[in-house]
Amino acid sequence: MALAPRDIAAPDAVRAPRSGLVRELWALTKPRVTVLVLLTAAGALYFAPGELPWATAVAAMLGTTLVVGAANALNCWLERDSDRHMTRTRTRPLPAGRLAPRIALGFGLLLGAISVPLLALLVNPLTGLLGAFALVSYVWIYTPLKRHSWLALLVGAVPGAMPPLMGWTARTGSLDAPGLVLFAVLFVWQLPHFLAIATFRKDEYTRAGIQVLPAVRGIFVTRLHAITWAAALVPVSLLLVPLGEAGLPYLLVMGVAGLGFLGLTARGLFAEPSAEGDVRWARTVFFASLAYLPLLYGALFVDGLMRAASASGAAG
């Protein structure tokens, strides 16, 4: 592929100190986002049934980390121009001119070329296939679509929700109902989470040429969408109980947490109709969503310990 003029980095980017190259490549993988996503993959890997050799667990987490890193690095490469127009992204290595685009492209492709075969060969073919699908759909479908339609949010939520399903299949080698529920939880969770971000970053997304629901359909419609998805999150997360993967402690904790998150989101219907009120509502939803996933996996962990202790006591 021929490189366009914009792919030719400034001299200072080409001759960046080697000590800083690793730091810039690390930044391309969006480590804070990656850590939250990997929490869901590790949780699913832990809760899935069956034997789990330590080598398989390491390969699964390493491969998933590399897939996510590849997707984020290639996303940064594709969006290097639009990132210049947003406060939260203009200091990334590419828009800031600290890294040559061709290096970022090569790095992302290398991570992808390593991650998918690693998952397919050292874990199982199904997990490798899911990783390949997540990578391709995120980079080559979701990322370009963002400039044309706000529906890209729904498209991007599919690869975004793939890590817990990959964690599940890494241990089981099959697509089972509990794994699909964990996928569905993350899919639904992403929607109010990113609608909140799109609300308080609406003007920046518009300058960057990215289509988001608040800019296209307005804030009130965005709030209705966020409330709808927050409402859907309650029954979806509780499906683990009738499937036998969680018990009463999980039901109580996540029932309250889900209704609490829904309540905070629903306050948008009564929020002050002003730019300040929109931002206040969006930030409340955003920070509440950040607490939701760790709480869910923490509730699953504690629930599992309590059920194991109860079973052990009954056996004794």
Phi and psi restraints in degrees (value plus and minus 20) as a CYANA .aco file:
   2 ALA   PHI     -92.5   -52.5
   2 ALA   PSI     124.2   164.2
   3 LEU   PHI    -110.9   -70.9
   3 LEU   PSI     110.9   150.9
   4 ALA   PHI     -93.9   -53.9
   4 ALA   PSI     144.6   184.6
   5 PRO   PHI     -73.5   -33.5
   5 PRO   PSI     -54.4   -14.4
   6 ARG   PHI     -87.6   -47.6
   6 ARG   PSI     -35.9     4.1
   7 ASP   PHI    -100.8   -60.8
   7 ASP   PSI     -27.3    12.7
   8 ILE   PHI    -108.8   -68.8
   8 ILE   PSI      92.7   132.7
   9 ALA   PHI     -93.6   -53.6
   9 ALA   PSI     138.1   178.1
  10 ALA   PHI     -84.9   -44.9
  10 ALA   PSI     134.6   174.6
  11 PRO   PHI     -74.3   -34.3
  11 PRO   PSI     -58.0   -18.0
  12 ASP   PHI     -88.5   -48.5
  12 ASP   PSI     -47.3    -7.3
  13 ALA   PHI     -93.8   -53.8
  13 ALA   PSI     -57.5   -17.5
  14 VAL   PHI     -87.7   -47.7
  14 VAL   PSI     -58.4   -18.4
  15 ARG   PHI    -121.9   -81.9
  15 ARG   PSI      13.8    53.8
  16 ALA   PHI     -83.1   -43.1
  16 ALA   PSI     121.2   161.2
  17 PRO   PHI     -76.6   -36.6
  17 PRO   PSI     121.3   161.3
  18 ARG   PHI     -81.0   -41.0
  18 ARG   PSI     -51.1   -11.1
  19 SER   PHI     -83.3   -43.3
  19 SER   PSI     -45.3    -5.3
  20 GLY   PHI    -114.7   -74.7
  20 GLY   PSI     -31.0     9.0
  21 LEU   PHI     -84.0   -44.0
  21 LEU   PSI     -64.6   -24.6
  22 VAL   PHI     -81.4   -41.4
  22 VAL   PSI     -61.1   -21.1
  23 ARG   PHI     -82.9   -42.9
  23 ARG   PSI     -60.4   -20.4
  24 GLU   PHI     -90.5   -50.5
  24 GLU   PSI     -59.4   -19.4
  25 LEU   PHI     -85.4   -45.4
  25 LEU   PSI     -59.2   -19.2
  26 TRP   PHI     -80.9   -40.9
  26 TRP   PSI     -60.6   -20.6
  27 ALA   PHI     -84.1   -44.1
  27 ALA   PSI     -52.2   -12.2
  28 LEU   PHI     -81.1   -41.1
  28 LEU   PSI     -48.2    -8.2
  29 THR   PHI    -100.8   -60.8
  29 THR   PSI     -20.7    19.3
  30 LYS   PHI      31.3    71.3
  30 LYS   PSI      46.4    86.4
  31 PRO   PHI     -78.3   -38.3
  31 PRO   PSI     -53.7   -13.7
  32 ARG   PHI     -87.9   -47.9
  32 ARG   PSI     -60.0   -20.0
  33 VAL   PHI     -86.6   -46.6
  33 VAL   PSI     -61.9   -21.9
  34 THR   PHI     -81.2   -41.2
  34 THR   PSI     -60.3   -20.3
  35 VAL   PHI     -82.5   -42.5
  35 VAL   PSI     -63.8   -23.8
  36 LEU   PHI     -84.2   -44.2
  36 LEU   PSI     -60.7   -20.7
  37 VAL   PHI     -87.1   -47.1
  37 VAL   PSI     -61.2   -21.2
  38 LEU   PHI     -87.7   -47.7
  38 LEU   PSI     -45.4    -5.4
  39 LEU   PHI     -78.4   -38.4
  39 LEU   PSI     -61.2   -21.2
  40 THR   PHI     -90.3   -50.3
  40 THR   PSI     -56.5   -16.5
  41 ALA   PHI     -87.3   -47.3
  41 ALA   PSI     -63.6   -23.6
  42 ALA   PHI     -85.1   -45.1
  42 ALA   PSI     -59.0   -19.0
  43 GLY   PHI     -83.2   -43.2
  43 GLY   PSI     -64.6   -24.6
  44 ALA   PHI     -85.3   -45.3
  44 ALA   PSI     -59.1   -19.1
  45 LEU   PHI     -82.2   -42.2
  45 LEU   PSI     -58.5   -18.5
  46 TYR   PHI     -91.4   -51.4
  46 TYR   PSI     -62.0   -22.0
  47 PHE   PHI    -102.4   -62.4
  47 PHE   PSI     -38.6     1.4
  48 ALA   PHI     -85.3   -45.3
  48 ALA   PSI     128.3   168.3
  49 PRO   PHI     -99.7   -59.7
  49 PRO   PSI     145.4   185.4
  50 GLY   PHI      84.2   124.2
  50 GLY   PSI     149.5   189.5
  51 GLU   PHI     -89.9   -49.9
  51 GLU   PSI     128.0   168.0
  52 LEU   PHI    -159.4  -119.4
  52 LEU   PSI      70.1   110.1
  53 PRO   PHI     -78.8   -38.8
  53 PRO   PSI     122.3   162.3
  54 TRP   PHI     -80.5   -40.5
  54 TRP   PSI     -54.5   -14.5
  55 ALA   PHI     -84.2   -44.2
  55 ALA   PSI     -57.9   -17.9
  56 THR   PHI     -87.3   -47.3
  56 THR   PSI     -61.0   -21.0
  57 ALA   PHI     -82.4   -42.4
  57 ALA   PSI     -64.2   -24.2
  58 VAL   PHI     -83.3   -43.3
  58 VAL   PSI     -65.1   -25.1
  59 ALA   PHI     -83.1   -43.1
  59 ALA   PSI     -59.6   -19.6
  60 ALA   PHI     -84.5   -44.5
  60 ALA   PSI     -65.6   -25.6
  61 MET   PHI     -90.8   -50.8
  61 MET   PSI     -58.8   -18.8
  62 LEU   PHI     -85.4   -45.4
  62 LEU   PSI     -66.2   -26.2
  63 GLY   PHI     -82.3   -42.3
  63 GLY   PSI     -62.2   -22.2
  64 THR   PHI     -85.2   -45.2
  64 THR   PSI     -60.5   -20.5
  65 THR   PHI     -79.9   -39.9
  65 THR   PSI     -63.5   -23.5
  66 LEU   PHI     -88.0   -48.0
  66 LEU   PSI     -57.1   -17.1
  67 VAL   PHI     -82.1   -42.1
  67 VAL   PSI     -68.7   -28.7
  68 VAL   PHI     -82.6   -42.6
  68 VAL   PSI     -62.5   -22.5
  69 GLY   PHI     -82.8   -42.8
  69 GLY   PSI     -61.1   -21.1
  70 ALA   PHI     -83.4   -43.4
  70 ALA   PSI     -65.5   -25.5
  71 ALA   PHI     -81.0   -41.0
  71 ALA   PSI     -63.4   -23.4
  72 ASN   PHI     -88.8   -48.8
  72 ASN   PSI     -60.5   -20.5
  73 ALA   PHI     -84.4   -44.4
  73 ALA   PSI     -64.3   -24.3
  74 LEU   PHI     -89.2   -49.2
  74 LEU   PSI     -53.0   -13.0
  75 ASN   PHI     -82.2   -42.2
  75 ASN   PSI     -62.9   -22.9
  76 CYS   PHI     -82.0   -42.0
  76 CYS   PSI     -59.2   -19.2
  77 TRP   PHI     -85.6   -45.6
  77 TRP   PSI     -64.6   -24.6
  78 LEU   PHI     -88.1   -48.1
  78 LEU   PSI     -52.2   -12.2
  79 GLU   PHI    -124.7   -84.7
  79 GLU   PSI       2.2    42.2
  80 ARG   PHI     -83.9   -43.9
  80 ARG   PSI     -49.0    -9.0
  81 ASP   PHI     -97.5   -57.5
  81 ASP   PSI     -68.2   -28.2
  82 SER   PHI     -86.7   -46.7
  82 SER   PSI     -48.8    -8.8
  83 ASP   PHI     -82.4   -42.4
  83 ASP   PSI     -43.2    -3.2
  84 ARG   PHI     -86.7   -46.7
  84 ARG   PSI     -39.8     0.2
  85 HIS   PHI    -116.5   -76.5
  85 HIS   PSI     -16.8    23.2
  86 MET   PHI    -141.9  -101.9
  86 MET   PSI     115.2   155.2
  87 THR   PHI     -79.3   -39.3
  87 THR   PSI     -62.8   -22.8
  88 ARG   PHI     -95.6   -55.6
  88 ARG   PSI     -33.1     6.9
  89 THR   PHI    -139.3   -99.3
  89 THR   PSI     -32.9     7.1
  90 ARG   PHI     -90.7   -50.7
  90 ARG   PSI     -34.8     5.2
  91 THR   PHI    -113.1   -73.1
  91 THR   PSI     -16.3    23.7
  92 ARG   PHI     -84.1   -44.1
  92 ARG   PSI     140.3   180.3
  93 PRO   PHI     -75.0   -35.0
  93 PRO   PSI     -59.0   -19.0
  94 LEU   PHI     -96.6   -56.6
  94 LEU   PSI     -73.9   -33.9
  95 PRO   PHI     -84.1   -44.1
  95 PRO   PSI     -46.8    -6.8
  96 ALA   PHI    -101.7   -61.7
  96 ALA   PSI     -26.9    13.1
  97 GLY   PHI      56.3    96.3
  97 GLY   PSI       0.4    40.4
  98 ARG   PHI    -109.9   -69.9
  98 ARG   PSI     -27.2    12.8
  99 LEU   PHI    -165.1  -125.1
  99 LEU   PSI     118.8   158.8
 100 ALA   PHI     -90.7   -50.7
 100 ALA   PSI     112.8   152.8
 101 PRO   PHI     -74.9   -34.9
 101 PRO   PSI     -56.9   -16.9
 102 ARG   PHI     -85.5   -45.5
 102 ARG   PSI     -48.7    -8.7
 103 ILE   PHI     -91.4   -51.4
 103 ILE   PSI     -62.1   -22.1
 104 ALA   PHI     -82.6   -42.6
 104 ALA   PSI     -62.6   -22.6
 105 LEU   PHI     -82.1   -42.1
 105 LEU   PSI     -67.7   -27.7
 106 GLY   PHI     -81.9   -41.9
 106 GLY   PSI     -59.2   -19.2
 107 PHE   PHI     -84.2   -44.2
 107 PHE   PSI     -66.4   -26.4
 108 GLY   PHI     -83.1   -43.1
 108 GLY   PSI     -63.3   -23.3
 109 LEU   PHI     -85.3   -45.3
 109 LEU   PSI     -57.2   -17.2
 110 LEU   PHI     -84.8   -44.8
 110 LEU   PSI     -64.8   -24.8
 111 LEU   PHI     -80.8   -40.8
 111 LEU   PSI     -62.2   -22.2
 112 GLY   PHI     -84.6   -44.6
 112 GLY   PSI     -60.3   -20.3
 113 ALA   PHI     -87.7   -47.7
 113 ALA   PSI     -46.7    -6.7
 114 ILE   PHI    -104.8   -64.8
 114 ILE   PSI     -63.2   -23.2
 115 SER   PHI     -87.2   -47.2
 115 SER   PSI     -67.4   -27.4
 116 VAL   PHI     -85.7   -45.7
 116 VAL   PSI     -69.5   -29.5
 117 PRO   PHI     -81.2   -41.2
 117 PRO   PSI     -55.6   -15.6
 118 LEU   PHI     -79.9   -39.9
 118 LEU   PSI     -66.6   -26.6
 119 LEU   PHI     -85.1   -45.1
 119 LEU   PSI     -63.5   -23.5
 120 ALA   PHI     -88.0   -48.0
 120 ALA   PSI     -57.6   -17.6
 121 LEU   PHI    -110.4   -70.4
 121 LEU   PSI     -58.1   -18.1
 122 LEU   PHI    -118.6   -78.6
 122 LEU   PSI     -34.6     5.4
 123 VAL   PHI    -131.8   -91.8
 123 VAL   PSI    -101.8   -61.8
 124 ASN   PHI    -188.1  -148.1
 124 ASN   PSI     138.0   178.0
 125 PRO   PHI     -80.1   -40.1
 125 PRO   PSI     -55.3   -15.3
 126 LEU   PHI     -82.9   -42.9
 126 LEU   PSI     -64.7   -24.7
 127 THR   PHI     -85.1   -45.1
 127 THR   PSI     -58.4   -18.4
 128 GLY   PHI     -82.5   -42.5
 128 GLY   PSI     -60.0   -20.0
 129 LEU   PHI     -85.6   -45.6
 129 LEU   PSI     -62.0   -22.0
 130 LEU   PHI     -83.6   -43.6
 130 LEU   PSI     -60.3   -20.3
 131 GLY   PHI     -83.5   -43.5
 131 GLY   PSI     -62.6   -22.6
 132 ALA   PHI     -83.3   -43.3
 132 ALA   PSI     -63.2   -23.2
 133 PHE   PHI     -82.1   -42.1
 133 PHE   PSI     -64.3   -24.3
 134 ALA   PHI     -81.1   -41.1
 134 ALA   PSI     -64.4   -24.4
 135 LEU   PHI     -84.6   -44.6
 135 LEU   PSI     -70.5   -30.5
 136 VAL   PHI     -85.8   -45.8
 136 VAL   PSI     -64.7   -24.7
 137 SER   PHI     -88.8   -48.8
 137 SER   PSI     -54.8   -14.8
 138 TYR   PHI     -89.7   -49.7
 138 TYR   PSI     -65.1   -25.1
 139 VAL   PHI    -100.3   -60.3
 139 VAL   PSI     -67.3   -27.3
 140 TRP   PHI    -121.1   -81.1
 140 TRP   PSI     -28.0    12.0
 141 ILE   PHI    -135.2   -95.2
 141 ILE   PSI     -78.4   -38.4
 142 TYR   PHI     -83.0   -43.0
 142 TYR   PSI     -70.9   -30.9
 143 THR   PHI     -80.1   -40.1
 143 THR   PSI     -69.6   -29.6
 144 PRO   PHI     -85.3   -45.3
 144 PRO   PSI     -54.0   -14.0
 145 LEU   PHI     -85.2   -45.2
 145 LEU   PSI     -45.2    -5.2
 146 LYS   PHI     -78.0   -38.0
 146 LYS   PSI     -45.9    -5.9
 147 ARG   PHI    -105.4   -65.4
 147 ARG   PSI     -25.4    14.6
 148 HIS   PHI    -139.8   -99.8
 148 HIS   PSI     -46.6    -6.6
 149 SER   PHI    -176.7  -136.7
 149 SER   PSI     123.1   163.1
 150 TRP   PHI     -89.4   -49.4
 150 TRP   PSI     -35.9     4.1
 151 LEU   PHI     -86.0   -46.0
 151 LEU   PSI     -30.2     9.8
 152 ALA   PHI     -75.5   -35.5
 152 ALA   PSI     -48.2    -8.2
 153 LEU   PHI     -77.1   -37.1
 153 LEU   PSI     -64.7   -24.7
 154 LEU   PHI     -88.9   -48.9
 154 LEU   PSI     -58.6   -18.6
 155 VAL   PHI     -85.4   -45.4
 155 VAL   PSI     -65.6   -25.6
 156 GLY   PHI     -88.6   -48.6
 156 GLY   PSI     -43.8    -3.8
 157 ALA   PHI     -88.7   -48.7
 157 ALA   PSI     -40.3    -0.3
 158 VAL   PHI     -89.9   -49.9
 158 VAL   PSI     -78.0   -38.0
 159 PRO   PHI     -85.2   -45.2
 159 PRO   PSI     -48.7    -8.7
 160 GLY   PHI     -84.3   -44.3
 160 GLY   PSI     -46.9    -6.9
 161 ALA   PHI    -115.0   -75.0
 161 ALA   PSI     -16.2    23.8
 162 MET   PHI     -93.6   -53.6
 162 MET   PSI     -52.3   -12.3
 163 PRO   PHI     -73.2   -33.2
 163 PRO   PSI     -65.2   -25.2
 164 PRO   PHI     -85.0   -45.0
 164 PRO   PSI     -54.5   -14.5
 165 LEU   PHI     -87.2   -47.2
 165 LEU   PSI     -56.8   -16.8
 166 MET   PHI     -85.8   -45.8
 166 MET   PSI     -58.8   -18.8
 167 GLY   PHI     -82.5   -42.5
 167 GLY   PSI     -60.5   -20.5
 168 TRP   PHI     -85.7   -45.7
 168 TRP   PSI     -69.3   -29.3
 169 THR   PHI     -88.8   -48.8
 169 THR   PSI     -45.3    -5.3
 170 ALA   PHI     -81.0   -41.0
 170 ALA   PSI     -52.8   -12.8
 171 ARG   PHI    -113.2   -73.2
 171 ARG   PSI     -54.8   -14.8
 172 THR   PHI    -119.2   -79.2
 172 THR   PSI     -47.5    -7.5
 173 GLY   PHI      53.5    93.5
 173 GLY   PSI      -6.2    33.8
 174 SER   PHI    -167.7  -127.7
 174 SER   PSI     139.3   179.3
 175 LEU   PHI    -110.7   -70.7
 175 LEU   PSI      88.3   128.3
 176 ASP   PHI    -136.2   -96.2
 176 ASP   PSI     141.2   181.2
 177 ALA   PHI     -76.0   -36.0
 177 ALA   PSI     -66.2   -26.2
 178 PRO   PHI     -81.5   -41.5
 178 PRO   PSI     -59.2   -19.2
 179 GLY   PHI     -83.7   -43.7
 179 GLY   PSI     -60.0   -20.0
 180 LEU   PHI     -86.7   -46.7
 180 LEU   PSI     -52.8   -12.8
 181 VAL   PHI     -86.4   -46.4
 181 VAL   PSI     -62.6   -22.6
 182 LEU   PHI     -81.9   -41.9
 182 LEU   PSI     -58.3   -18.3
 183 PHE   PHI     -80.9   -40.9
 183 PHE   PSI     -66.8   -26.8
 184 ALA   PHI     -84.1   -44.1
 184 ALA   PSI     -57.3   -17.3
 185 VAL   PHI     -80.0   -40.0
 185 VAL   PSI     -68.2   -28.2
 186 LEU   PHI     -88.9   -48.9
 186 LEU   PSI     -56.5   -16.5
 187 PHE   PHI     -78.8   -38.8
 187 PHE   PSI     -71.5   -31.5
 188 VAL   PHI     -87.4   -47.4
 188 VAL   PSI     -60.5   -20.5
 189 TRP   PHI     -78.3   -38.3
 189 TRP   PSI     -58.7   -18.7
 190 GLN   PHI     -80.8   -40.8
 190 GLN   PSI     -49.4    -9.4
 191 LEU   PHI     -90.4   -50.4
 191 LEU   PSI     -73.7   -33.7
 192 PRO   PHI     -85.1   -45.1
 192 PRO   PSI     -52.2   -12.2
 193 HIS   PHI     -79.5   -39.5
 193 HIS   PSI     -71.2   -31.2
 194 PHE   PHI     -99.9   -59.9
 194 PHE   PSI     -45.7    -5.7
 195 LEU   PHI     -84.9   -44.9
 195 LEU   PSI     -55.1   -15.1
 196 ALA   PHI     -85.0   -45.0
 196 ALA   PSI     -65.5   -25.5
 197 ILE   PHI     -80.5   -40.5
 197 ILE   PSI     -64.2   -24.2
 198 ALA   PHI     -82.9   -42.9
 198 ALA   PSI     -48.3    -8.3
 199 THR   PHI     -91.3   -51.3
 199 THR   PSI     -70.4   -30.4
 200 PHE   PHI    -104.9   -64.9
 200 PHE   PSI     -22.4    17.6
 201 ARG   PHI    -136.0   -96.0
 201 ARG   PSI      -0.8    39.2
 202 LYS   PHI     -74.3   -34.3
 202 LYS   PSI     -69.1   -29.1
 203 ASP   PHI     -84.2   -44.2
 203 ASP   PSI     -56.9   -16.9
 204 GLU   PHI     -87.9   -47.9
 204 GLU   PSI     -62.0   -22.0
 205 TYR   PHI     -81.6   -41.6
 205 TYR   PSI     -58.8   -18.8
 206 THR   PHI     -83.4   -43.4
 206 THR   PSI     -65.4   -25.4
 207 ARG   PHI     -81.8   -41.8
 207 ARG   PSI     -53.1   -13.1
 208 ALA   PHI    -100.7   -60.7
 208 ALA   PSI     -26.5    13.5
 209 GLY   PHI      60.0   100.0
 209 GLY   PSI       0.8    40.8
 210 ILE   PHI    -121.5   -81.5
 210 ILE   PSI     110.9   150.9
 211 GLN   PHI    -103.6   -63.6
 211 GLN   PSI      99.5   139.5
 212 VAL   PHI    -148.2  -108.2
 212 VAL   PSI     132.6   172.6
 213 LEU   PHI     -76.8   -36.8
 213 LEU   PSI     -64.2   -24.2
 214 PRO   PHI     -79.3   -39.3
 214 PRO   PSI     -55.2   -15.2
 215 ALA   PHI     -98.5   -58.5
 215 ALA   PSI     -51.4   -11.4
 216 VAL   PHI    -107.4   -67.4
 216 VAL   PSI     -64.0   -24.0
 217 ARG   PHI    -133.7   -93.7
 217 ARG   PSI     -29.0    11.0
 218 GLY   PHI      79.6   119.6
 218 GLY   PSI     144.1   184.1
 219 ILE   PHI     -90.3   -50.3
 219 ILE   PSI     -59.3   -19.3
 220 PHE   PHI     -83.1   -43.1
 220 PHE   PSI     -64.0   -24.0
 221 VAL   PHI     -83.5   -43.5
 221 VAL   PSI     -58.1   -18.1
 222 THR   PHI     -81.9   -41.9
 222 THR   PSI     -62.0   -22.0
 223 ARG   PHI     -83.5   -43.5
 223 ARG   PSI     -60.4   -20.4
 224 LEU   PHI     -82.6   -42.6
 224 LEU   PSI     -61.8   -21.8
 225 HIS   PHI     -83.4   -43.4
 225 HIS   PSI     -64.7   -24.7
 226 ALA   PHI     -81.9   -41.9
 226 ALA   PSI     -62.3   -22.3
 227 ILE   PHI     -84.3   -44.3
 227 ILE   PSI     -62.1   -22.1
 228 THR   PHI     -80.3   -40.3
 228 THR   PSI     -65.3   -25.3
 229 TRP   PHI     -92.6   -52.6
 229 TRP   PSI     -54.7   -14.7
 230 ALA   PHI     -85.1   -45.1
 230 ALA   PSI     -56.1   -16.1
 231 ALA   PHI     -87.0   -47.0
 231 ALA   PSI     -59.4   -19.4
 232 ALA   PHI     -86.8   -46.8
 232 ALA   PSI     -47.6    -7.6
 233 LEU   PHI     -84.7   -44.7
 233 LEU   PSI     -49.5    -9.5
 234 VAL   PHI     -83.7   -43.7
 234 VAL   PSI     -78.9   -38.9
 235 PRO   PHI     -88.1   -48.1
 235 PRO   PSI     -53.4   -13.4
 236 VAL   PHI     -82.4   -42.4
 236 VAL   PSI     -65.3   -25.3
 237 SER   PHI     -86.9   -46.9
 237 SER   PSI     -50.2   -10.2
 238 LEU   PHI    -103.8   -63.8
 238 LEU   PSI     -24.6    15.4
 239 LEU   PHI     -82.7   -42.7
 239 LEU   PSI     -40.9    -0.9
 240 LEU   PHI     -85.9   -45.9
 240 LEU   PSI     -42.0    -2.0
 241 VAL   PHI     -92.4   -52.4
 241 VAL   PSI     -75.6   -35.6
 242 PRO   PHI     -84.2   -44.2
 242 PRO   PSI     -40.9    -0.9
 243 LEU   PHI     -99.1   -59.1
 243 LEU   PSI     -25.9    14.1
 244 GLY   PHI      63.4   103.4
 244 GLY   PSI     -10.7    29.3
 245 GLU   PHI    -111.7   -71.7
 245 GLU   PSI     -27.8    12.2
 246 ALA   PHI    -171.1  -131.1
 246 ALA   PSI     139.5   179.5
 247 GLY   PHI    -142.4  -102.4
 247 GLY   PSI    -175.7  -135.7
 248 LEU   PHI     -81.5   -41.5
 248 LEU   PSI     -63.9   -23.9
 249 PRO   PHI     -76.7   -36.7
 249 PRO   PSI     -65.4   -25.4
 250 TYR   PHI     -83.1   -43.1
 250 TYR   PSI     -63.2   -23.2
 251 LEU   PHI     -77.7   -37.7
 251 LEU   PSI     -64.9   -24.9
 252 LEU   PHI     -87.7   -47.7
 252 LEU   PSI     -67.2   -27.2
 253 VAL   PHI     -84.8   -44.8
 253 VAL   PSI     -69.7   -29.7
 254 MET   PHI     -98.5   -58.5
 254 MET   PSI     -43.8    -3.8
 255 GLY   PHI     -83.4   -43.4
 255 GLY   PSI     -67.2   -27.2
 256 VAL   PHI     -86.1   -46.1
 256 VAL   PSI     -64.0   -24.0
 257 ALA   PHI     -83.2   -43.2
 257 ALA   PSI     -63.7   -23.7
 258 GLY   PHI     -84.5   -44.5
 258 GLY   PSI     -63.4   -23.4
 259 LEU   PHI     -87.4   -47.4
 259 LEU   PSI     -55.0   -15.0
 260 GLY   PHI     -84.9   -44.9
 260 GLY   PSI     -64.0   -24.0
 261 PHE   PHI     -83.5   -43.5
 261 PHE   PSI     -61.6   -21.6
 262 LEU   PHI     -81.8   -41.8
 262 LEU   PSI     -61.9   -21.9
 263 GLY   PHI     -81.9   -41.9
 263 GLY   PSI     -63.5   -23.5
 264 LEU   PHI     -84.3   -44.3
 264 LEU   PSI     -59.0   -19.0
 265 THR   PHI     -88.7   -48.7
 265 THR   PSI     -60.9   -20.9
 266 ALA   PHI     -86.8   -46.8
 266 ALA   PSI     -38.6     1.4
 267 ARG   PHI     -80.8   -40.8
 267 ARG   PSI     -37.2     2.8
 268 GLY   PHI     -81.9   -41.9
 268 GLY   PSI     -46.0    -6.0
 269 LEU   PHI     -88.1   -48.1
 269 LEU   PSI     -42.2    -2.2
 270 PHE   PHI    -136.5   -96.5
 270 PHE   PSI     -12.3    27.7
 271 ALA   PHI     -90.0   -50.0
 271 ALA   PSI     136.6   176.6
 272 GLU   PHI     -77.6   -37.6
 272 GLU   PSI     105.8   145.8
 273 PRO   PHI     -97.5   -57.5
 273 PRO   PSI      52.7    92.7
 274 SER   PHI    -171.3  -131.3
 274 SER   PSI     145.3   185.3
 275 ALA   PHI     -79.8   -39.8
 275 ALA   PSI     -60.1   -20.1
 276 GLU   PHI     -85.6   -45.6
 276 GLU   PSI     -61.7   -21.7
 277 GLY   PHI     -86.1   -46.1
 277 GLY   PSI     -56.6   -16.6
 278 ASP   PHI     -82.3   -42.3
 278 ASP   PSI     -65.5   -25.5
 279 VAL   PHI     -86.4   -46.4
 279 VAL   PSI     -60.8   -20.8
 280 ARG   PHI     -81.4   -41.4
 280 ARG   PSI     -66.3   -26.3
 281 TRP   PHI     -81.3   -41.3
 281 TRP   PSI     -66.6   -26.6
 282 ALA   PHI     -83.4   -43.4
 282 ALA   PSI     -60.9   -20.9
 283 ARG   PHI     -88.7   -48.7
 283 ARG   PSI     -54.7   -14.7
 284 THR   PHI     -82.6   -42.6
 284 THR   PSI     -66.8   -26.8
 285 VAL   PHI     -83.5   -43.5
 285 VAL   PSI     -61.6   -21.6
 286 PHE   PHI     -80.7   -40.7
 286 PHE   PSI     -71.2   -31.2
 287 PHE   PHI     -89.0   -49.0
 287 PHE   PSI     -53.4   -13.4
 288 ALA   PHI     -85.8   -45.8
 288 ALA   PSI     -57.5   -17.5
 289 SER   PHI     -86.6   -46.6
 289 SER   PSI     -53.5   -13.5
 290 LEU   PHI     -84.3   -44.3
 290 LEU   PSI     -51.7   -11.7
 291 ALA   PHI    -100.5   -60.5
 291 ALA   PSI     -40.4    -0.4
 292 TYR   PHI     -86.6   -46.6
 292 TYR   PSI     -70.5   -30.5
 293 LEU   PHI     -84.1   -44.1
 293 LEU   PSI     -68.5   -28.5
 294 PRO   PHI     -78.5   -38.5
 294 PRO   PSI     -55.5   -15.5
 295 LEU   PHI     -86.0   -46.0
 295 LEU   PSI     -61.0   -21.0
 296 LEU   PHI     -81.8   -41.8
 296 LEU   PSI     -69.6   -29.6
 297 TYR   PHI     -92.0   -52.0
 297 TYR   PSI     -50.1   -10.1
 298 GLY   PHI     -85.9   -45.9
 298 GLY   PSI     -60.2   -20.2
 299 ALA   PHI     -85.5   -45.5
 299 ALA   PSI     -59.1   -19.1
 300 LEU   PHI     -82.8   -42.8
 300 LEU   PSI     -60.7   -20.7
 301 PHE   PHI     -85.7   -45.7
 301 PHE   PSI     -68.8   -28.8
 302 VAL   PHI     -85.2   -45.2
 302 VAL   PSI     -61.3   -21.3
 303 ASP   PHI     -79.6   -39.6
 303 ASP   PSI     -63.1   -23.1
 304 GLY   PHI     -83.3   -43.3
 304 GLY   PSI     -60.9   -20.9
 305 LEU   PHI     -83.5   -43.5
 305 LEU   PSI     -61.7   -21.7
 306 MET   PHI     -87.9   -47.9
 306 MET   PSI     -60.5   -20.5
 307 ARG   PHI     -88.2   -48.2
 307 ARG   PSI     -56.8   -16.8
 308 ALA   PHI     -86.5   -46.5
 308 ALA   PSI     -61.1   -21.1
 309 ALA   PHI     -84.9   -44.9
 309 ALA   PSI     -59.0   -19.0
 310 SER   PHI     -86.1   -46.1
 310 SER   PSI     -62.1   -22.1
 311 ALA   PHI     -85.4   -45.4
 311 ALA   PSI     -59.1   -19.1
 312 SER   PHI     -85.3   -45.3
 312 SER   PSI     -61.1   -21.1
 313 GLY   PHI     -85.5   -45.5
 313 GLY   PSI     -59.2   -19.2
 314 ALA   PHI     -86.5   -46.5
 314 ALA   PSI     -57.6   -17.6
 315 ALA   PHI     -88.9   -48.9
 315 ALA   PSI     -53.8   -13.8
